[in-house]
Amino acid sequence: MPHAPQHADSAPAELDTALRGGPFHVALRAAIAARGLPLQRVQHHLSRYGVRVGVTSLSYWQQGARRPQRPESLRAVRALEEILQLPEESLIRLLAESEERSVARQPAARSYRSLVEASGVLDRLLAELDCPPDGGLQILGHHERVRIGARRELAERESQHIVRAHRDGADRFVAVHHGDPGCVPERMAVQALENCRTGRVRRHHDTGVLVAELLFDTRLRAGDTFLFRYGVEDGTAGVSREFVRGFGFVGGQYALQVRFDADALPVRCHRFTQHSAAAPRTGRHDLRVSERHRSVNLVESRVRPGIVGIGWEWE
């Protein structure tokens, strides 16, 4: 990692004002201008930090046409703070504040700030487990079942994955669980249910993130397919109002089923999609709760980068 340049003793008034009040894109533009760096040089410096960002994306960010959203982009923002000689977390803070002002949130839904923080925490936890972005596995199918308990809480979820190795030696999968606001990761339990066993588990209390290593009993060769199943017992937070799943890569089929307790049925349910955590929700479609099975579901035949989820309303 390159050494960070020394922080400048003073900054131009415009930059100082932008860093205090934002918004993010104005502060970024002022910082780049203050350092006198063309975007090609900024891109070059980012590459030295192991971060890939296109000149076009940098231009969009400083114009306010787009915002950094994916984990790789958020790593770039943190690197930019060093490259542009800015105080630590100054741009990240402005980014979170800008999104919270511009995106309306449902009650008890995760705020954009919490997602930004969780993304940074997740990067650190994955680094502790020495986990590459996809672990050498292509997801062919992901079927997920979520159970909402009698207290209207996220009680547990179960995931079944069908994967294909795209390189020799793949022998594990790292699962991520992000609990509802107020959850207690220390009280969650990971269960290896089929064709895997639990390895290292990492938890972060403040963001509600749990990361679990699921070990296979065999090392896959390139082209091999594999099926495994695991679960996470939660039940540690308050009232749950949605379940979302984010995807960073193009993948296979995703199916989500949410089952409710007979004594705690929602009055309305709907599915939705988002291009990113910061984008508005689109593709809303009402779902009818099955009276017999007390459940709703969605199926995506081929997932794309972004977010899909099911939300519900209580009486």
C-alpha positions as CSV (number, residue, x, y, z in Angstrom):
1,M,0.0,0.0,0.0
2,P,1.5,3.4,-0.9
3,H,2.2,5.8,1.9
4,A,-0.4,8.5,2.3
5,P,0.7,12.0,1.5
6,Q,1.0,14.4,4.4
7,H,-2.1,16.4,5.1
8,A,-1.9,20.0,3.9
9,D,-1.6,22.6,6.6
10,S,-4.4,24.7,5.0
11,A,-6.9,24.1,2.3
12,P,-8.5,26.5,-0.1
13,A,-11.6,28.1,1.4
14,E,-13.9,26.4,-1.1
15,L,-12.6,23.0,-0.2
16,D,-12.7,23.7,3.5
17,T,-16.4,24.8,3.2
18,A,-17.3,21.8,1.0
19,L,-15.7,19.3,3.5
20,R,-17.8,20.8,6.3
21,G,-21.1,21.0,4.6
22,G,-21.0,18.9,1.4
23,P,-22.5,17.6,-0.6
24,F,-20.2,14.8,-1.5
25,H,-19.7,15.6,-5.2
26,V,-18.9,19.2,-4.5
27,A,-16.3,18.3,-1.9
28,L,-14.8,15.7,-4.3
29,R,-14.6,18.2,-7.1
30,A,-13.1,20.9,-4.9
31,A,-10.5,18.4,-3.5
32,I,-9.4,17.3,-7.0
33,A,-9.2,20.9,-8.1
34,A,-7.2,21.9,-5.0
35,R,-4.6,19.2,-5.7
36,G,-4.4,20.1,-9.4
37,L,-4.7,16.5,-10.5
38,P,-6.3,15.5,-13.8
39,L,-8.7,12.6,-13.5
40,Q,-6.2,10.3,-15.4
41,R,-3.7,10.9,-12.6
42,V,-6.3,10.3,-9.9
43,Q,-7.1,7.0,-11.7
44,H,-3.4,6.1,-11.7
45,H,-3.0,6.8,-8.0
46,L,-6.1,4.6,-7.3
47,S,-4.5,1.8,-9.2
48,R,-1.5,1.9,-6.9
49,Y,-4.0,1.2,-4.0
50,G,-5.3,-1.8,-5.9
51,V,-8.6,-0.1,-6.8
52,R,-9.9,0.1,-10.3
53,V,-12.2,3.0,-11.2
54,G,-12.7,4.4,-14.7
55,V,-12.1,8.1,-15.6
56,T,-15.8,8.3,-16.6
57,S,-16.9,7.1,-13.2
58,L,-14.7,9.7,-11.5
59,S,-16.1,12.4,-13.7
60,Y,-19.7,11.3,-12.9
61,W,-18.9,11.3,-9.2
62,Q,-17.6,14.8,-9.1
63,Q,-20.5,16.0,-11.2
64,G,-23.1,14.4,-9.0
65,A,-24.4,12.4,-11.9
66,R,-23.7,9.1,-10.0
67,R,-22.6,8.2,-6.5
68,P,-20.1,5.5,-5.3
69,Q,-22.2,2.6,-4.2
70,R,-20.6,-0.8,-4.6
71,P,-17.9,-2.1,-2.2
72,E,-15.1,-1.5,-4.7
73,S,-16.3,2.1,-5.2
74,L,-16.4,2.7,-1.4
75,R,-12.9,1.4,-1.2
76,A,-12.0,4.0,-3.9
77,V,-13.5,6.8,-1.8
78,R,-11.4,5.9,1.2
79,A,-8.3,5.8,-1.0
80,L,-9.2,9.2,-2.4
81,E,-9.2,10.6,1.1
82,E,-5.5,9.7,1.3
83,I,-4.6,10.6,-2.3
84,L,-6.3,14.0,-2.0
85,Q,-4.8,14.7,1.5
86,L,-8.2,14.8,3.2
87,P,-9.1,14.0,6.8
88,E,-10.0,10.4,7.3
89,E,-13.7,9.5,6.7
90,S,-14.4,13.1,5.4
91,L,-15.7,11.9,2.0
92,I,-17.4,8.8,3.4
93,R,-19.3,10.9,5.9
94,L,-20.5,13.3,3.2
95,L,-21.5,10.4,0.9
96,A,-23.6,8.9,3.7
97,E,-25.3,12.2,4.6
98,S,-26.0,13.0,0.9
99,E,-27.8,9.7,0.4
100,E,-29.8,9.9,3.6
101,R,-31.1,13.3,2.6
102,S,-32.0,12.2,-0.9
103,V,-33.4,8.7,-0.4
104,A,-36.6,8.2,1.6
105,R,-36.5,5.1,3.9
106,Q,-39.3,2.9,5.3
107,P,-39.5,2.7,9.1
108,A,-36.8,0.4,10.6
109,A,-35.3,-0.2,7.2
110,R,-31.5,0.0,7.0
111,S,-30.3,3.5,6.3
112,Y,-27.7,4.2,3.6
113,R,-25.3,5.2,6.3
114,S,-25.6,1.8,7.9
115,L,-25.0,0.1,4.6
116,V,-21.9,2.2,3.9
117,E,-20.6,1.3,7.4
118,A,-21.5,-2.4,6.9
119,S,-19.8,-2.4,3.5
120,G,-16.5,-1.2,5.1
121,V,-16.9,-3.7,8.0
122,L,-17.6,-6.5,5.5
123,D,-14.5,-5.7,3.6
124,R,-12.4,-6.0,6.8
125,L,-14.1,-9.2,7.9
126,L,-13.6,-10.8,4.5
127,A,-10.0,-9.7,4.5
128,E,-9.5,-11.5,7.9
129,L,-10.7,-14.7,6.2
130,D,-8.5,-14.1,3.2
131,C,-11.6,-14.3,1.0
132,P,-11.4,-13.5,-2.8
133,P,-14.4,-11.7,-4.3
134,D,-16.2,-14.8,-5.6
135,G,-14.1,-17.6,-4.0
136,G,-13.6,-19.3,-7.4
137,L,-17.3,-20.2,-7.5
138,Q,-20.0,-19.3,-10.0
139,I,-23.5,-19.3,-8.5
140,L,-25.9,-21.3,-10.6
141,G,-28.8,-21.2,-8.2
142,H,-29.5,-19.7,-4.8
143,H,-32.7,-20.7,-3.0
144,E,-33.4,-18.9,0.3
145,R,-36.1,-19.4,2.9
146,V,-36.7,-16.8,5.6
147,R,-38.9,-17.4,8.7
148,I,-40.6,-14.5,10.5
149,G,-41.5,-15.4,14.1
150,A,-44.5,-14.8,16.3
151,R,-42.9,-11.6,17.6
152,R,-42.6,-10.4,14.0
153,E,-38.9,-10.8,14.2
154,L,-36.5,-12.3,11.6
155,A,-36.2,-15.7,13.3
156,E,-34.0,-17.6,10.9
157,R,-33.0,-18.1,7.2
158,E,-31.9,-21.1,5.3
159,S,-29.9,-21.0,2.0
160,Q,-29.2,-23.6,-0.6
161,H,-26.5,-22.9,-3.2
162,I,-25.7,-24.7,-6.4
163,V,-22.3,-23.6,-7.6
164,R,-19.7,-24.4,-10.3
165,A,-16.0,-23.9,-9.8
166,H,-14.3,-21.8,-12.4
167,R,-10.8,-22.6,-11.1
168,D,-9.1,-25.6,-9.4
169,G,-9.0,-25.7,-5.7
170,A,-12.2,-24.0,-4.6
171,D,-13.1,-25.6,-1.2
172,R,-15.2,-23.1,0.7
173,F,-17.9,-20.5,0.6
174,V,-18.2,-17.4,2.8
175,A,-21.7,-16.6,3.8
176,V,-22.8,-13.1,4.9
177,H,-25.8,-12.3,7.1
178,H,-26.8,-8.7,7.8
179,G,-29.4,-8.7,10.7
180,D,-32.2,-6.2,11.2
181,P,-31.5,-3.0,13.1
182,G,-30.9,-3.7,16.8
183,C,-29.8,-7.3,16.2
184,V,-27.1,-9.0,18.3
185,P,-24.7,-11.0,16.1
186,E,-23.1,-12.6,19.2
187,R,-26.3,-14.5,19.8
188,M,-26.7,-15.7,16.2
189,A,-25.8,-19.3,15.3
190,V,-24.6,-20.7,12.0
191,Q,-25.7,-24.2,11.0
192,A,-24.0,-26.3,8.3
193,L,-27.0,-28.4,7.0
194,E,-25.8,-30.3,4.0
195,N,-22.4,-31.0,2.3
196,C,-20.5,-28.4,4.3
197,R,-19.2,-27.7,7.8
198,T,-18.8,-24.5,9.7
199,G,-15.3,-22.9,9.7
200,R,-14.3,-19.5,11.1
201,V,-17.1,-17.1,12.0
202,R,-16.7,-13.3,12.4
203,R,-19.2,-10.9,13.9
204,H,-19.5,-7.1,14.1
205,H,-21.9,-5.9,16.8
206,D,-22.5,-2.3,15.7
207,T,-23.5,-3.0,12.1
208,G,-25.2,-6.4,12.7
209,V,-22.9,-8.2,10.2
210,L,-22.0,-11.9,10.5
211,V,-19.6,-13.6,8.2
212,A,-19.3,-17.4,8.2
213,E,-16.9,-19.7,6.4
214,L,-18.5,-22.9,5.1
215,L,-16.0,-25.6,4.3
216,F,-16.5,-28.3,1.7
217,D,-15.2,-31.9,2.2
218,T,-13.6,-31.8,-1.2
219,R,-11.5,-29.5,-3.3
220,L,-13.4,-28.7,-6.6
221,R,-11.8,-28.8,-10.0
222,A,-12.6,-26.2,-12.6
223,G,-16.0,-27.2,-14.1
224,D,-17.2,-29.2,-11.1
225,T,-20.6,-28.5,-9.7
226,F,-21.5,-28.6,-6.0
227,L,-24.6,-28.2,-3.8
228,F,-24.6,-27.2,-0.2
229,R,-27.0,-25.8,2.4
230,Y,-26.7,-23.8,5.6
231,G,-28.8,-21.7,8.0
232,V,-28.5,-18.8,10.3
233,E,-30.6,-18.6,13.5
234,D,-31.2,-15.0,14.3
235,G,-34.3,-13.8,16.3
236,T,-32.2,-11.1,18.1
237,A,-33.8,-7.9,16.7
238,G,-37.2,-6.2,16.9
239,V,-40.0,-6.1,14.3
240,S,-38.8,-7.0,10.8
241,R,-40.3,-5.3,7.8
242,E,-38.3,-6.5,4.8
243,F,-35.7,-8.9,3.6
244,V,-33.2,-7.9,0.9
245,R,-30.5,-9.7,-1.0
246,G,-27.7,-7.9,-2.8
247,F,-25.7,-9.3,-5.7
248,G,-22.3,-8.0,-6.9
249,F,-22.1,-10.3,-9.9
250,V,-24.2,-11.7,-12.7
251,G,-25.5,-15.1,-11.5
252,G,-28.0,-17.8,-12.0
253,Q,-31.5,-18.2,-10.5
254,Y,-32.4,-16.7,-7.2
255,A,-35.6,-17.7,-5.3
256,L,-36.7,-16.1,-2.0
257,Q,-39.5,-17.4,0.2
258,V,-40.7,-15.5,3.3
259,R,-42.8,-17.5,5.7
260,F,-44.8,-15.9,8.5
261,D,-46.0,-17.3,11.8
262,A,-49.8,-18.1,11.9
263,D,-50.3,-15.6,14.8
264,A,-48.4,-12.8,13.0
265,L,-49.5,-12.3,9.4
266,P,-48.8,-9.0,7.6
267,V,-51.6,-7.0,6.0
268,R,-49.7,-6.4,2.7
269,C,-46.6,-7.7,1.0
270,H,-44.7,-6.6,-2.1
271,R,-41.5,-7.4,-4.0
272,F,-39.1,-4.7,-5.2
273,T,-35.7,-4.2,-6.9
274,Q,-32.9,-1.6,-6.7
275,H,-29.9,-1.0,-8.9
276,S,-28.0,-0.2,-5.7
277,A,-28.6,0.7,-2.0
278,A,-28.7,4.4,-3.0
279,A,-31.0,4.0,-5.9
280,P,-34.8,4.4,-5.7
281,R,-36.8,1.2,-5.4
282,T,-38.5,0.1,-8.6
283,G,-40.3,-3.0,-9.9
284,R,-42.7,-3.0,-7.0
285,H,-45.3,-5.7,-7.3
286,D,-47.9,-6.8,-4.7
287,L,-47.7,-10.3,-3.4
288,R,-50.5,-12.3,-1.9
289,V,-49.8,-14.3,1.2
290,S,-50.7,-18.0,0.8
291,E,-53.4,-18.8,3.4
292,R,-52.2,-22.4,3.6
293,H,-48.5,-21.9,3.7
294,R,-48.5,-18.4,5.1
295,S,-45.7,-17.4,2.7
296,V,-44.8,-15.2,-0.3
297,N,-42.0,-15.7,-2.8
298,L,-40.1,-14.2,-5.7
299,V,-38.0,-15.8,-8.4
300,E,-35.3,-14.1,-10.5
301,S,-34.3,-16.4,-13.4
302,R,-31.0,-14.7,-13.8
303,V,-29.7,-12.2,-11.2
304,R,-27.9,-9.0,-12.1
305,P,-25.8,-6.7,-9.9
306,G,-28.2,-4.9,-7.5
307,I,-30.8,-5.7,-4.9
308,V,-34.0,-7.7,-4.8
309,G,-36.3,-8.0,-1.8
310,I,-39.6,-8.6,-0.3
311,G,-41.2,-6.0,2.1
312,W,-44.3,-6.3,4.2
313,E,-46.6,-4.1,6.4
314,W,-48.0,-4.9,9.8
315,E,-51.5,-3.9,10.9
